[in-house]
Every structure is written in structure tokens, then in C-alpha cells.
Amino acid sequence: MASVSPPAAVLCHAGRRPRAGRNQFSRNSENASPKNERKLRKSGGALGNVMEVVQKDVSYLRDGLSKGLEWANKAFRIPEVSKSVEEFVWLRNAEDPQAALLRFPSWPQPCYPELSGTDLFLADLKALEVYASYFYYLSKMWTKPLPETYDAEEVTEYFTLRPHVVGLRLLEVFTAFASATIKSRISRISSGTEEDARGSVSDHNFGILLKETMLNLGPTFIKVGQSLSTRPDIIGHEVSKALSELHDQIPPFPRAEAMKIMEEELGSPVDTYFSYVSEDPVAAASFGQVYKARTVDGFDVAVKVQRPNLRHIVVRDIYILRIGLGLLQKIAKRKNDIRLYADELGKGLIGELDYNLEAANALEFMEVHSQFTFICSPKVFQHLTKKRVLTMEWMAGDSPTELISVSSEESNRKLLDLVNKGVEASLVQLLETGLMHADPHPGNLRYTSSGKIGFIDFGLLCRMEKKHQFAMLASIVHIVNGDWASLVYDLTEMDVIRPGTNIRRFTMDLEDALGELEFKNGIPDIKFSRVLSKIWSVALKYHCRMPPYFVLVLRSLGSLEGLAIAANPTFKTFEAAYPYVVQKLLVDNSAATRRILYSVVFNRRKEFQWQKLAVFLRIGATRKGLQSLVPQNARTSLVQSANKIAPEVNLANLALKILPSKNGLVLRRLLMTANGASLIRAMVSDEARFFREQLCQVVADILYKWISGAVEKGLNLPKLSSPFRVATGANDPQVSSTNDEYESILRDRRLRVIFFKSFNSARKDPLLLFRFCWASFSMLFVASAMACRRVLAALVGAYLSRVSYNSRQIATPA
């Protein structure tokens, strides 16, 4: 056997390291390059390692704890016990529907008359009886149930006897938000991203934490989160994107409970009414969830089932909000009672819990808006609708959230069309019908295959008075025109400004706040929410109030603007809304709309302001619906020429064709009311040049018809044909129009009355009269020259056509 040599001993001096160890250490030192140091820093260093270990341990403990809890739930029947405890905590077993009419007894007032000993003893016995009766009736108050409809006084009485319920909820809310804050701070510290990306990552993490917190806190907070998700311009895009999941990703409650609620409400098994009900809900909302079903008659329907025990939870959170607003009112020393905002929210949310009310709202909304073909809503199945179950027609279509997530050319087109129709639908509801869908978040809107905008979920509607509708209409006009004094009057009409407010100082502060607005093409180049925030900052300074309808209107418009900004970041609400406002003012001949229109076009001396009317009509001409005011025989040429001619000429065409028509009543009354001299002055101004040119074309057309008719009779010629040429103001393009299109303008007796009234007023100013006569002579001269040129061209054309015809006749037999 070969001998095996023993391993060589390695001797190390006590104060020295082996060479190999030193070389290894040096290699490790060399490897610790700046690149590796950056990796260490990105991973968080020692703190990152500690956090990673802690997170793994927490994950392991959480998994084990969840398995243990699952076993305990089955073994000890914890859900049943929890439900019994909840019933005891809420004292629901003590509630008696017969006690709904009970009121809090007043505290006995002491009375000490001069009494003898016996009388005093008997009085003490009587006092004991009174106090015993008080405490007896006070104990009966525990049996009084939560009111079916929201009443602030009754809700306060209910929760005054249950301070432990309010206290536990306050502790739960505080703990949830405190935990979210701590998690957010830890995630920022342990984040290994670069400085530039850290902000967006932090916002995204904060949005996720906020979404989870609101999901855990229940339906009321989910509603608040859904409203915030529609305002990316306020809370940021990342937070808004995270909160938008609250519309579609709310966890559903078990199907068995939903089927049980349906059976209880309908009074029969589900199979009696439905041949099919989807296994899983197609949508889960904060207050209920929706199943797709088919009735025994074969109709596809959406069945909305309310979450169990919802009313107590919602009213409790509203009561807590009311307490918080009351404390804020005392701290801020506000004069107006801001607790009314909580009361209005409570009425709206409790109203959403009664599906019979929602069904009535849906029927009313459908009936009121049936004349507007681009708006649709589902039909209600009344016999399958109860307090906690709502059955409506299944509305197929794309939701805004789906269109945004697809990001294709087709989806973007649909989304922009949805936004435009949504703006118009909101204006119709706000200014026309007065019945407004108060919760148009993406989950409640659909874009149908026929290109209509569909509204669902009618739990919250806003009904406006005519007075407030006209004030809203006027406020839009006055904001666009920068008339802040009139805007203050509008806010007073809206019941926002309190009586006794110093209007002069309020107007000055409002001018300072809104004076920095930039206008683009006569429209404020700013978002609606920004204007609203500036107005409201001044309103808070003067302790203004916010009426209940105003809260719902702002919520609706804010949600829609948030959706529009998500579809188009450059979207401007005023720019989209003002054409509809113009059409409303030109069509509605009521005294209120005339007053608004006159405030735009006239100054205080009723002098005609041509520049403002030109801007007014120019913006209105961009709306297709305004073309409906033009007579049917003139509408085709106007539409064909709209894309070919200069905007000023198109505006002149529109105005001249509306004036003599049936729909020109508002414009004719406007001209009749104006100061006549100001009308003549506006007519000869430089700004009205394109109107004079267009009127010159009208005169030329009529002169051509007269001359051509005389030539035809005198020379015994066939009818001369020459199209009416409209100068466009562009280099070359010209468009044709029929000869009879403008005939009614100069022959209209009403327009002649307006003209002679204005002419008589101008006679008092010789210089103005001279300018008008010179302008009229120039127009007549140019029109005559144009008419003669057309007649000459028609004659030459007719002669050449006859010559060419004779040439062909001679050449044929050859």
C-alpha cells in the first residue's frame, strides 16, 4: 500500500493572517466596486435586509394564522357567534317597530313651593314617580328602531343611546388610516428606486393603500373613494387610477345570501321568476351586486341585490361625519351649519337603499329624456322590483373603464364620442329638463353599439328649480364673458350668497381671484374645477352656503369632467358646453333667457356690442344642433359650405338665414330692442365687414334675377342659368348656393321695420348717417357690378352653347 503523507501543518502567528486569507480579502475588497455599492444602496442596505426578513416572517405568520382562523371558524362556529355578538352590540333584539313614534322625554324640572312636611313628603313621592316615569320612557327609547328615512334628529336620538357603537367605529376608522399612514411611510423608506421614479411609486403605493383602507371600512367610504377616483386633476393620476378599481373590484358577498334576499323580497323561490341566474355577480357595487339573469318570459335582465344589514352601517357613518362637521364648524367659527352637507348626503344614500325609489327615478328619467335620442336608460320590471331587489333591462355596451384600458384607435374614438355626448347629456339635464343623474361615474355609464350614452343606477337624482336652472345658465355665460358682477348676482339667485353679504367687496375679491383667467377664442382656457375652486375660496371667506342641489350638481359635473380629462387631457368644459348654451339662448324665448342674452350683447345703455355677438354666434356655429334653426331649404348648402369657406362667412351665412326664419324670433327681438344708432354703428364697423360682404352678395343675387329676367324677355332667350357665387374670403374656393336662398331677407317686412327704426335713430348723428350712406352706396355699386358681370357671363355662355350646337348640327350630315 502506498503511504499517505500527513497533511502539512499550517502555522499562523498570533498577530498575522494566512496569506491565502489576505489575498481572498483583497479580492473581496476589489470586488466591492462602486457598482456593487450602488446595488447595496438600492436594496436598502442593512435596513433592506431586515425589512426583507421581517416581511418573510410576517408572511409566514399570516399564512399560519389564516389557516388557524379558518379551522377555528369551523370548529367553534365563530361567524354565528360573531353575528350574535353584533346583534347584541347593536341592540337589534331590543328594537320594536311599534316604538317608532316615541320621543325623548324632557328632564323633570324641580319645583319647591312652600309646603308642609306631609305635603313635602307627598311631593317627594310624586317626584320619584316622575323620575321613575322618565327613566322608564328612556328605557323604552332603546326599543325604538333606526328610522326608515333619514332624519337627523331621529338618527341623533338613536345613536345617543348607543355611544359604544359610535366609539368603536371611530376607533376602527382611526386605526385603519393610522395603519395606512405607517405602511406608506415604511414603503417610502425601504423603496430602492431612483429619486426621479420615487414620487410616482409613492403615489401609486399610497393609492393602493387608500383603496384597501376604504374597502375595509365599508360601503360609505367606498362611495367616497369612487367620487375621488373621478378627479385625477385633484388627487393625482396614480391615486385616481388605484381608486378607480373601487368601481369594479369590490368584493361580493356570498351568492347564497343574495338568493335568500331575493326569495324574501319576491315572496317565492327564485326559479318561479327566473329561468337563469348567473353563478357569480357580473358587478359588485358598494351597496349591492348585480347578477345577469333571464326571466321565464325570455328577457335578459340585470338583477341588483342589496347587501345585508346595510342601512345601520351607512347611517352610522353619516352620523359620525355629521359629528365631525359639527366640530369643524365650532373650530372654524362658521356661521352656516355645515352639518347640512352630511344630512343631504345621508338622505341621498338612504334613498339609494330603497330600490322602489330607484325604480321610480329610472322611470321618471326615461320619460323626461325620451325626446333626446342620444340618451338611453334601461326599462324597469316593476313586478320583479322590491325594496332590496331591483330588476331592469340588461344594457349591453362598453363602460368608460373598459374603453380606457383597451387603448386602441376604435376605443379612443368611442371614448371621445362618449365624453362629448356625456357633456351634452349633462347640459340637457342641467339646463333643459332639470332632472340630473347625480352619480355619473364610469361604472354607471355605457356606450351602446348604436352610439348612444346609457345611464344606469338611478339611486341618486338631482331635481332643480327653474330659478336655479336659469341662474346656472347665466353663470356659464357670465364666466365666459368675464362679467364678474353679474356672476355674483347669479350666485345670489342660486342661494349660495347669504342675505346681508357685502356684495361690493365680494365682487372685488371675485375679480381678484378670477382676473388671471386666460381666454382662448373667447372661451376661458381653464378647467371647470379650477374656476369652481377660485369661486369657492371667495365664498368661504364670506361664509356662503352650499344648497343641497348645488352639492349634487357639482358632484355630477366634477365626475364627468374627471372622466373627460382621463379621455382627453386637454379637455375644457366651458369650450364643450358653451355651444349648447348659445343654442339654448337663441331658441328659448322666455323672459329669463332674453335677459341673459341681452346682458351679453348690450351694455347698460342698450347699445349693441357687435364684437360680443360675433363671438357668441361664432362659438354657437360650431354646434351641429344650431344648424336646425336654419330653414330646411337653406340647410343643405350651409352644411356643404361649412368646411369650404372662411369661418366669418359661414357665420354670416348662418345669421342671415336664421333672421327671417321662424327660429329667428329671438334675434329679431334682440335687434328691435337695441339702440338703433348702435346697430348702424355696428353695421359700418370694421368687425362687420364680412356681414356687409355677405349682404352685398344677397343684393347682387336679386339684381341679377331682375336684369336676367328683363334680358330674357327683351331678346327672347331661354332662361339664363348662373349659380349664385359666394365669395369665401379665401384665395380660390367658392361655393354655390340656390338663387332663392336669400330672397326672403330683403322682402321680409319685419326686417324692414327694424331697418327703418335704426335708420331714424341714426339721423340724429350726421356723421354716422354719412358713413352709413357711403357704405350702402359702396355695397350697391359693388352688387350692381357683380350682377352685370354675371348677366354678361350668362349671355356669353348661352351664345357659345348655341354656336356649338349649330356646329354639331352642320357637321353631322357631312
Secondary structure, 3 states (H helix, E strand, C coil): CCCCCCCCCCCCCCCCCCHHHHHHHHHHHHHCCHHHHHHHHHCCHHHHHHHHHHHHHHHHHHHHHHHHHHHHHHHHCHHHHHHHHHHHHHCHHHCCHHHHHCCCCCCCCCCCCCCCHHHHHHHHHHHHHHHHHHHHHHHHHHHCCCCCCCCHHHHHHHHHCCHHHHHHHHHHHHHHHHHHHHHHHHHHHHCCCCHHHHHHHHHHHHHHHHHHHHHHHCHHHHHHHHHHHCCHHHHCHHHHHHHHHHHCCCCCCCHHHHHHHHHHHHCCCHHHCEEEECCCCCEECCCEEEEEEEECCCCEEEEEEECCCHHHHHHHHHHHHHHHHHHHHHHHCCCCCCHHHHHHHHHHHHHHCCHHHHHHHHHHHHHHCCCCCCEECCCECHHHCCCCEEEEECCCCECHHHHHHHCCHHHHHHHHHHHHHHHHHHHHHHHHHCEEECCCCHHHEEECCCCCEEECCCCCEEECCHHHHHHHHHHHHHHHCCCHHHHHHHHHHCCCCCCCCCHHHHHHHHHHHHCCCCEECCEECCCHHHHHHHHHHHHHHCCCCCCHHHHHHHHHHHHHHHHHHHHCCCCCHHHHHHHHHHHHHHHCCCHHHHHHHHHHHECCCCCECHHHHHHHHHHHCCCHHHHHHCCHHHHHHHHHHHCCCCHHHHHHHHHHHHCCCHHHHHHHHHHHHCCHHHHHHHHCCHHHHHHHHHHHHHHHHHHHHHHHHHHHHHHCCCCCCCCEEECCCCCCCCEEECCCCCHHHHHCHHHHHHHHHHHHHHCCCHHHHHHHHHHHHHHHHHHHHHHHHHHHHHHHHHHHHHHHHHHHHHHCCC
